Amino acid sequence: MENILNNCLKQVDSAEIIYVQKESLPVKFESNKLKCIRSRQSEGIGLRVIHQGQIGFSSTTSIGNAASNHDRIDKLITYALESASFVQEARFTFPLQPKGLKDVCIFDKETTLLSAKEIKDMGEEIITRILEKEPDVQCGLEISKSISTTRLINSSGLDMSYERSHISVSVEGLLVSGQSLVWVFDGEWSCKYSKELLTKIPQKITDALALAKRDAVIKTGRMPIIFTPHAAGILLEPIELGINGKMVQKGVSPLGDKIGQKIVDSRLNIMDDATIDFASNSCPIDDE
């Protein structure tokens, strides 16, 4: 990465490189039976440059021995410079090495050591627990374990890296009864494996199926609504788009000029905290 950065700085004013390497082990079930176990590996480099006040970006997953492969390095830099010609103004500089960052726990060795057989057994146990209460349901399930390494360096002296473990469990249940069809979905995501998944997920699915099978009759009128956590992403999507840095930079965000102004009901509180230990998206630094 240092070699790419040094070569890049011969042609641009400043630059930033992010490297991500990831290994994952997804295990899938369909109709209550094991479908496949796969092992995946990937790595990639993203290069962002600022040249003559404009931003350029390029990336590659064809790394190989990139430190000595001049052709690949040259192409990466050339494409970044070419993209900078589209006149996207840089209204920032790359950050210095930060001080006093909070330690965030996002790597769990026990999670990384889970074998394919252990993950398969987890899936089978989850499905068995669901079928004990709902014997006619058809379950689709995926459990995926991953380990990733991220490194970020720039021309301002920043050089940071971190490792992350991750495990995700998602389950869908399909129940067909006569002309009726009931479908439910739920899941859990974390940087740390917990045995609670084996009881928590089946309980969520069977509870949802029990509720979905009940026919509710309501009168027309104004009713209170309770949203499950799954609805939060949909409800917050307009705000997420509005505070996206690129949207603000381009001047197309409806929230771009609302700093310091009230935009929602005072009873609504939104917190963005990436330092919660083992939370699914926690990290010591973001990709920027």
C-alpha angles and dihedrals in degrees: 000000000000089000092053091047093049093049091046094053089059087070107026138047097238139350146191129204128195123191123193126184120182139181119191137180113198119185117194133196127190127189090358093304134101111263106176148339117210137181118209134186127186140164135179145172127219121197123196120184137186113208126169090346096307132108125235131179139188136163142189140192091191097090110139108149091346094163091069100025102099095182094058092044092049092050092048091053094041093053091048091052092047092052089051088063090073089082103244102162119228108226094176143045127231112269128253123240104292123233130214098017115175116249109245120198107222101137121081117180093201089059093051091052095057108122127218089252092052091050091047090050090051090054093049092049092050091051092046091053091051093048091051088068100026107030094173098054122111110218129204113192139176127187117183130184121193141175120198137181122205128188127182125189133167143178092260091069100264114145118166136152138175142177124228132194118200139182127185132185122191125176133183125190125202120194121183120192118169107301092345126096123190122190126181134174137191141153150170130229128190145143089238131057117234128185087223087081089074092062103024098058097047090048091052092050096046092045091051092049092050091052094043092055092058116092109222122205117198135172124241111266146085110314134182114248128211115202120206118225089260089069093057094081093054094045093048097044095094090052091045091053091045095056095042106127095226092050090051092045092052090050094238098110115107086212096051094101097035099088108140093012129112110247104164140032112294090235091067116088122184120190126189110194120162093177099076107124114252094353111150097251101028118128138155092242134009127236091270 
